[in-house]
């Protein structure tokens, strides 16, 4: 499984409401972060998953080494969808870090990517 495949499978598990699938695709010490800060661990990921009620539709993916930046249409509960981006780091085929950003430019900056539509 490629790094991109792992990230897309993680999205599919989130959207299916499959907490066991999300956890199996993530490292035990996964970093989870967003606008409210970040932390580590499977328990934190499980709590986020159960609380967030989010659907994440991948729009574009950009890959460099073991880092995947994904622009996503995110919808929390019954709210309006918004365009966000997340930086995923993959280690040994599992998501080791997922950090959400308000937009693709911020995610590129955090990942150290040069903005380019040709990735």
MARDOMI-821308 format. One record per residue: residue in three letters; z, y, x of N, C-alpha, C in turn. Coordinates in pm, whole numbers, padded with zeros to 5 digits, always signed. Layout:
BEGIN
ALAZYXZYXZYX...
***
This chain:
BEGIN
UNK+00000-00118+00085+00000+00000+00000+00000+00124+00090UNK-00091+00217+00062-00096+00341+00138+00017+00434+00093UNK+00040+00539+00170+00141+00637+00131+00106+00700-00004UNK-00022+00731-00023-00065+00790-00151-00043+00692-00265UNK-00074+00564-00243-00050+00462-00347+00097+00458-00386UNK+00186+00464-00287+00330+00461-00314+00372+00581-00399UNK+00320+00697-00365+00354+00819-00440+00298+00812-00582UNK+00177+00764-00599+00120+00754-00734+00191+00648-00817UNK+00234+00538-00754+00312+00436-00825+00447+00494-00869UNK+00506+00577-00784+00633+00643-00818+00614+00731-00941UNK+00504+00809-00944+00473+00892-01061+00458+00805-01187UNK+00387+00694-01174+00366+00604-01289+00500+00552-01341UNK+00591+00516-01250+00722+00466-01292+00802+00577-01360UNK+00799+00698-01307+00868+00811-01371+00815+00829-01512UNK+00683+00832-01527+00622+00858-01657+00643+00744-01756UNK+00665+00623-01706+00691+00507-01793+00838+00497-01831UNK+00922+00584-01773+01065+00576-01800+01131+00458-01731UNK+01071+00412-01622+01115+00291-01551+01205+00327-01434UNK+01334+00343-01460+01427+00382-01354+01433+00276-01244UNK+01428+00148-01281+01431+00042-01180+01308+00050-01090UNK+01194+00081-01148+01071+00096-01070+01078+00215-00975UNK+01130+00327-01023+01145+00446-00939+01236+00413-00821UNK+01347+00347-00848+01441+00313-00742+01382+00212-00644UNK+01305+00115-00693+01246+00015-00603+01139+00074-00513UNK+01078+00185-00556+00975+00251-00476+01034+00355-00381UNK+01166+00373-00385+01234+00476-00307+01332+00411-00208UNK+01352+00476-00095+01450+00426+00001+01591+00443-00056UNK+01685+00365-00005+01823+00373-00053+01886+00509-00024UNK+01838+00575+00081+01892+00705+00121+01793+00818+00091UNK+01718+00803-00018+01614+00899-00054+01673+01040-00068UNK+01597+01138-00019+01633+01278-00038+01566+01327-00165UNK+01641+01394-00250+01591+01447-00376+01624+01596-00380UNK+01524+01680-00406+01552+01822-00406+01460+01903-00495UNK+01503+02024-00518+01427+02117-00600+01492+02254-00591UNK+01471+02336-00693+01521+02473-00688+01674+02484-00683UNK+01744+02380-00721+01891+02384-00722+01952+02323-00596UNK+01868+02287-00498+01920+02227-00375+01875+02084-00362UNK+01932+02015-00263+01892+01877-00240+02013+01794-00200UNK+01995+01664-00210+02097+01568-00171+02029+01436-00141UNK+02109+01336-00109+02053+01206-00071+02119+01093-00148UNK+02040+00987-00166+02093+00862-00219+02030+00819-00348UNK+02032+00685-00366+01974+00625-00486+02049+00668-00612UNK+02181+00687-00600+02258+00731-00717+02215+00870-00763UNK+02190+00958-00667+02143+01093-00701+02006+01086-00768UNK+01917+01002-00716+01784+00985-00776+01797+00931-00918UNK+01881+00830-00937+01901+00773-01070+01953+00880-01166UNK+02053+00957-01124+02109+01063-01209+02003+01166-01246UNK+01922+01208-01145+01813+01304-01171+01717+01246-01275UNK+01676+01122-01253+01580+01058-01342+01632+01055-01485UNK+01756+01015-01504+01813+01003-01638+01834+01139-01705UNK+01860+01241-01625+01887+01375-01678+01759+01456-01702UNK+01660+01442-01614+01545+01533-01613+01453+01518-01734UNK+01428+01396-01778+01336+01378-01889+01200+01441-01863UNK+01147+01417-01744+01023+01485-01703+00905+01388-01701UNK+00789+01442-01731+00661+01373-01710+00588+01452-01602UNK+00536+01380-01504+00467+01443-01391+00327+01387-01379UNK+00228+01468-01414+00089+01424-01404+00030+01477-01273UNK-00001+01386-01179-00061+01432-01053-00199+01493-01078UNK-00222+01609-01017-00350+01678-01029-00431+01665-00900UNK-00368+01696-00787-00432+01689-00657-00332+01630-00558UNK-00382+01553-00462-00296+01501-00356-00356+01539-00221UNK-00267+01565-00127-00304+01603+00009-00215+01522+00102UNK-00275+01456+00200-00201+01364+00286-00219+01400+00432UNK-00109+01393+00506-00113+01410+00650+00002+01327+00706UNK-00029+01239+00800+00071+01146+00853+00137+01075+00736UNK+00268+01082+00726+00339+01014+00616+00394+01115+00516UNK+00325+01227+00503+00364+01331+00407+00253+01346+00304UNK+00292+01345+00177+00196+01359+00067+00242+01478-00017UNK+00154+01577-00030+00181+01691-00118+00102+01667-00246UNK+00171+01679-00358+00109+01654-00488+00126+01776-00577UNK+00014+01829-00623+00019+01931-00728+00031+01855-00860UNK+00124+01898-00945+00155+01823-01066+00164+01915-01187UNK+00126+01859-01301+00158+01921-01428+00289+01857-01472UNK+00393+01939-01479+00527+01888-01512+00567+01935-01651UNK+00622+01842-01727+00671+01877-01861+00810+01816-01879UNK+00908+01903-01901+01045+01860-01924+01072+01856-02073UNK+01123+01743-02120+01156+01722-02261+01038+01770-02347UNK+01059+01862-02438+00950+01906-02527+00895+02042-02485UNK+00926+02085-02363+00880+02217-02318+00732+02222-02286UNK+00688+02338-02252+00548+02359-02214+00524+02305-02073UNK+00409+02243-02050+00378+02196-01914+00365+02314-01818UNK+00407+02294-01695+00389+02396-01592+00336+02329-01465UNK+00261+02405-01389+00205+02355-01265+00307+02374-01153UNK+00345+02264-01087+00439+02265-00976+00378+02182-00863UNK+00449+02167-00755+00404+02080-00646+00526+02016-00581UNK+00509+01895-00532+00617+01824-00465+00569+01774-00331UNK+00663+01771-00236+00637+01715-00104+00710+01582-00097UNK+00633+01476-00075+00687+01342-00059+00675+01301+00087UNK+00780+01242+00139+00774+01180+00272+00791+01031+00249UNK+00703+00954+00312+00702+00809+00292+00738+00742+00424UNK+00832+00646+00417+00872+00570+00534+00876+00423+00496UNK+00809+00342+00575+00805+00198+00550+00761+00164+00408UNK+00664+00241+00356+00607+00214+00224+00691+00261+00107UNK+00803+00329+00133+00891+00377+00026+00907+00529+00033UNK+00931+00589-00081+00955+00733-00086+01090+00758-00020UNK+01089+00837+00087+01210+00869+00161+01260+01009+00125UNK+01171+01091+00070+01208+01227+00032+01110+01276-00073UNK+01164+01344-00173+01081+01413-00273+01148+01546-00303UNK+01076+01654-00273+01127+01789-00294+01025+01865-00377UNK+01071+01923-00489+00982+01998-00579+00982+02146-00542UNK+00864+02205-00552+00843+02347-00525+00774+02411-00644UNK+00785+02545-00656+00726+02611-00773+00574+02615-00773UNK+00512+02595-00655+00366+02602-00649+00316+02531-00524UNK+00186+02512-00521+00122+02440-00412+00137+02512-00279UNK+00127+02644-00278+00140+02720-00154+00278+02698-00091UNK+00383+02699-00172+00519+02677-00121+00535+02535-00067UNK+00475+02439-00135+00482+02300-00089+00407+02283+00043UNK+00289+02345+00053+00213+02339+00179+00294+02398+00294UNK+00357+02512+00268+00436+02578+00373+00552+02487+00417UNK+00622+02428+00321+00736+02341+00353+00691+02217+00430UNK+00572+02166+00396+00520+02046+00461+00454+02075+00595UNK+00428+02204+00622+00359+02239+00744+00210+02214+00737UNK+00156+02212+00615+00013+02189+00593-00059+02323+00593UNK-00181+02322+00642-00270+02437+00626-00340+02421+00492UNK-00339+02520+00406-00408+02506+00277-00556+02474+00297UNK-00598+02364+00238-00737+02321+00251-00771+02229+00136UNK-00877+02259+00061-00915+02171-00050-00984+02044-00002UNK-01002+02029+00128-01079+01916+00180-00991+01803+00232UNK-00866+01800+00198-00779+01691+00244-00804+01568+00161
***
